[in-house]
Amino acid sequence: MGQEQPLETAISRALSESTPADAVRSGFVAIIGRPNAGKSTLVNFLVGEKIAAVSDKPQTTRTRILGIVNRPQGQIVLVDTPGVHKPGYRLNKRMMQAVLDALATVDLVVLLRDASVPTGNGDRFVLNLVKQSGRPALLALNKIDRFKEKGRLLPLIDFYRHEYDFVDYVPISALTGEGTDTLLNCLLQHLPVAPPPFAADDLTDQTERTLAAEFLREQLLRRLSDELPFVVAVAVEKWEERKDGGLNLSCVILVERQSQRAIVLGRGGLRLRDMATAARAEIEAMLGRNVFLEIFVKVEPHWRNNERCLDELGIH
């Protein structure tokens, strides 16, 4: 008589033998990293549509965003999270809570690391969050388009290999798409066999109203100084269907001081006009119809610490 196998081994073997090789795999994948690691750029590229605002300013993403990728082998639900940072205001605490909630609920974690910069305390802090979660994790080394010698990645991989038992290590460029097919294949391999949670034509859980506000905020981030984007928020106040098939859209931009309002407006209102023109073009491309956009700039002191304002902005 052969040696009796441990119960866990027997169950694992039984499951593998009963699972067809072409079984559909689906699940949720959290993408976490430092601000400006390229999380939203990666999500937009993998989804194939723009569903998250992108800029070179830290903390562009303020809440959890789902991006849905469908492949013949299964469905990957990407959870784009705010950049990991030290929270100061209630806004930032909510942002960090979104990161922690994602780590606690997903099937797999992608630690997205900007491979073009040296390892700092912020990188170690993100790594510790992954360790504390205990979730299966994959290390994606981003921005490899910035250097030619891929061999320089080896010491970085070696550092992370000794810190955590990552399921894989994938060099990528979220900007050019290099390595992203390999990344998707690796993600699918490590997701559970399960039916897709979303329909095959779904791309995101974000509403058109939310995307419209984010497209406008993205234009603000691109045109404002390094400090001001942190105190700017955008909300949709009116979404009105027109008889001619167009849309009347009214948005409000929140700032905390009158001086900030003047900066957003620009001389003679030119900066706001340029931002509105660029945002309207993106919103029209998304909706496939004419949009009549009206924008107001409102001073709301200390909105970042105002629970009511944060609720109304959808930053839960």
Secondary structure, 3 states (H helix, E strand, C coil): CCCCCCHHHHHHHHHHHHCCCCCCEEEEEEEECCCCCCHHHHHHHHHCCCCCCCCCCCCCCCCCEEEEEEECCEEEEEEECCCCCCCCCHHHHHHHHHHHHHHHHCCEEEEEEECCCCCCHHHHHHHHHHHHHCCCEEEEEECHHHCCCHHHHHHHHHHHHHHCCCCEEEECCCCCCCCHHHHHHHHHHCCCECCCCCCCCCCECCCHHHHHHHHHHHHHHHHCCCCHHHHCEEEEEEEEECCCCCEEEEEEEEECCHHHHHHHHCHHHHHHHHHHHHHHHHHHHHHCCCEEEEEEEEECCCHHHCHHHHHHCCCC
